[in-house]
């Protein structure tokens, strides 16, 4: 995915207090143009294990909550797993679904074509789902009556609350978005996307996240 490939650009070691992790805040200037409002204020935030491998490591929702307190971020959202899931309509349909935090669309400045996007009420197991135009057209023939319907996703009842435009700007776009239950603090996401405040810089946000990670490491060490 094009966004995820740029994590080395502003990578920073955290020093002796945290020797296993580095993180990166990547300024959106390097992957513009993005089809979102004020793209120069968007940054990507990742963690990486310093062990001899190149995988991008996950971020727990607990860690994400720490990072959201950094004053340089107006908002900080995250993406979770992208995978095939089973949607039961008249027959079982395989659908590509992306898990995101409830503030994902607000962070990017994306709005719904029909219905609404996720909101704070969806952060704790509301049962809402969104379809992209691709999914909406394939599954419901682009019928506006689809919004508000209850659908079965992997055997669980969900409510279709809106339709959003197809979006491949941050990698392969899904047909469906599912909100991450942010009450499960140990859940791992695979990267955060932040919108800086109007007067913040990527460098300042990087330093603030570094401070948050260091504080957590010291706290965790004190509990051992």
C-alpha positions in Angstrom: 0.0 0.0 0.0 1.6 3.3 -1.0 1.1 5.1 2.3 2.5 2.2 4.3 5.7 2.0 2.2 6.9 5.4 3.4 7.6 4.7 7.1 11.3 5.1 6.9 11.3 8.7 5.9 11.1 10.3 9.4 12.0 7.3 11.5 13.3 8.1 15.0 14.9 5.9 17.6 13.6 6.4 21.1 16.8 6.0 23.0 17.8 3.9 26.0 14.4 4.1 27.7 12.7 2.2 24.8 15.2 0.1 22.8 12.7 -2.2 21.0 10.5 0.4 19.2 10.9 3.2 16.8 8.1 5.2 15.3 7.5 7.5 12.4 5.4 10.5 11.6 5.4 10.9 7.9 4.5 14.3 6.5 1.7 14.1 3.9 3.8 16.3 1.6 5.7 13.1 0.4 2.5 11.3 -0.8 0.4 14.1 -2.1 -1.9 14.8 -3.8 -4.4 13.2 -1.5 -8.1 13.8 -2.3 -8.9 15.1 1.2 -9.3 18.7 2.6 -6.0 20.3 3.8 -3.8 17.3 2.9 -0.7 19.1 4.2 -2.1 18.6 7.7 -2.3 14.8 7.4 0.5 12.6 8.8 0.9 8.8 9.2 2.1 7.4 12.5 3.6 3.9 12.8 5.6 1.8 15.3 8.3 -0.7 14.3 10.2 -3.3 16.3 14.0 -2.9 16.1 14.5 -6.6 15.9 16.2 -7.7 12.7 13.1 -7.8 10.5 11.2 -5.2 8.5 7.6 -5.7 9.4 5.5 -2.7 10.5 4.3 -3.6 13.9 0.8 -3.0 15.3 -0.4 -0.4 17.7 -2.7 -1.2 20.5 -5.8 0.9 21.1 -4.3 1.8 24.6 -1.2 3.2 22.8 -3.4 5.0 20.3 -5.3 6.6 23.2 -1.9 7.9 24.6 -0.9 9.3 21.3 -4.3 11.1 20.9 -3.4 13.2 23.9 -0.6 14.8 21.9 -1.6 18.5 21.5 -0.3 18.6 17.9 -3.1 16.3 16.7 -6.6 17.7 16.0 -7.6 14.0 15.5 -5.8 10.7 15.3 -7.5 7.7 13.6 -6.4 4.2 12.8 -7.0 1.4 10.4 -7.3 -2.3 11.4 -7.5 -5.5 9.5 -8.4 -5.6 5.8 -10.0 -9.0 5.1 -12.7 -10.9 3.4 -15.9 -11.3 5.3 -19.3 -12.9 4.6 -22.4 -10.8 4.1 -25.7 -12.6 4.1 -28.3 -11.1 1.8 -30.5 -13.3 -0.4 -27.4 -15.4 -0.5 -24.0 -15.4 1.1 -21.7 -12.8 -0.5 -17.9 -12.4 0.1 -17.0 -8.8 0.8 -13.7 -7.0 1.3 -14.0 -5.1 4.6 -11.7 -2.6 6.3 -11.8 -2.0 10.1 -11.3 1.7 11.1 -11.8 3.7 14.2 -15.0 5.7 14.4 -13.2 9.0 13.8 -11.5 7.8 10.6 -13.7 9.7 8.1 -13.8 12.8 10.2 -10.0 12.8 10.4 -9.6 12.6 6.7 -12.4 15.0 6.0 -14.5 12.5 4.2 -18.3 12.7 4.1 -21.1 10.3 3.1 -22.6 10.2 -0.3 -25.8 8.8 1.3 -26.7 8.5 5.0 -23.9 9.3 7.4 -20.3 8.3 8.3 -19.3 6.8 11.6 -19.4 9.0 14.7 -18.4 8.7 18.4 -21.4 6.5 19.1 -20.0 3.9 16.8 -16.7 3.5 18.8 -18.1 1.0 21.2 -20.0 -1.7 19.3 -22.9 0.2 17.7 -23.3 -2.4 15.0 -23.0 0.1 12.2 -21.4 -0.5 8.8 -20.7 1.6 5.7 -20.5 0.5 2.1 -18.4 2.1 -0.6 -20.0 2.9 -3.9 -18.5 -0.3 -5.3 -20.1 -2.4 -2.6 -23.3 -0.5 -2.7 -23.6 -1.0 -6.5 -22.6 -4.6 -6.5 -24.8 -5.7 -3.6 -27.8 -3.3 -3.8 -27.7 -2.0 -7.3 -27.1 1.5 -5.9 -30.6 1.6 -4.3 -31.0 4.5 -1.8 -33.3 2.2 0.1 -30.3 0.1 1.2 -29.4 2.6 3.9 -31.0 1.7 7.2 -31.2 -2.0 6.3 -30.1 -4.7 8.7 -27.6 -7.1 7.2 -25.8 -10.1 8.6 -22.0 -9.8 8.6 -20.2 -13.0 9.7 -23.5 -14.1 11.4 -23.9 -10.8 13.3 -26.7 -8.3 12.7 -25.4 -4.9 11.5 -27.1 -1.7 10.3 -26.0 -0.1 7.1 -25.8 3.6 8.0 -24.3 5.1 4.9 -22.5 5.0 1.6 -19.1 6.6 1.0 -17.2 7.2 -2.2 -14.6 4.6 -3.3 -11.2 5.5 -2.0 -7.9 3.9 -3.1 -5.7 6.8 -2.1 -4.3 5.0 1.0 -4.1 1.6 -0.6 -6.6 -0.9 -2.0 -10.1 0.3 -1.1 -12.6 -2.0 0.5 -16.3 -2.4 -0.3 -17.3 -2.1 3.4 -16.0 -0.3 6.5 -16.6 -1.7 9.9 -15.9 0.4 13.1 -13.4 -1.0 15.5 -14.7 -1.6 19.0 -12.5 0.8 20.9 -13.5 -0.6 24.3 -11.2 -3.5 23.6 -7.9 -1.8 24.5 -5.6 -4.7 23.6 -6.9 -4.7 20.0 -4.1 -4.1 17.5 -4.3 -1.7 14.6 -1.8 -1.3 11.8 -1.1 2.3 11.6 -2.6 5.7 12.6 -3.5 8.7 10.4 -3.5 12.0 12.1 -4.7 15.5 11.3 -2.5 18.1 12.7 -3.8 21.2 14.3 -3.5 24.3 12.1 -0.3 25.5 13.8 1.4 22.2 14.4 4.2 20.6 12.4 5.0 16.9 11.7 8.2 17.3 13.7 6.4 18.6 16.8 3.9 15.8 16.6 6.7 13.3 16.3 8.3 14.6 19.4 5.0 14.5 21.3 4.4 10.9 20.3 7.9 10.0 21.3 7.3 11.5 24.7 4.1 9.6 25.1 5.8 6.3 24.1 8.6 7.0 26.5 6.2 7.7 29.4 4.4 4.5 28.8 7.6 2.5 28.7 8.8 4.0 32.0 5.3 3.3 33.5 5.3 -0.3 32.2 8.8 -0.9 33.5 7.8 0.3 36.9 5.0 -2.3 37.1 7.4 -5.2 36.5 
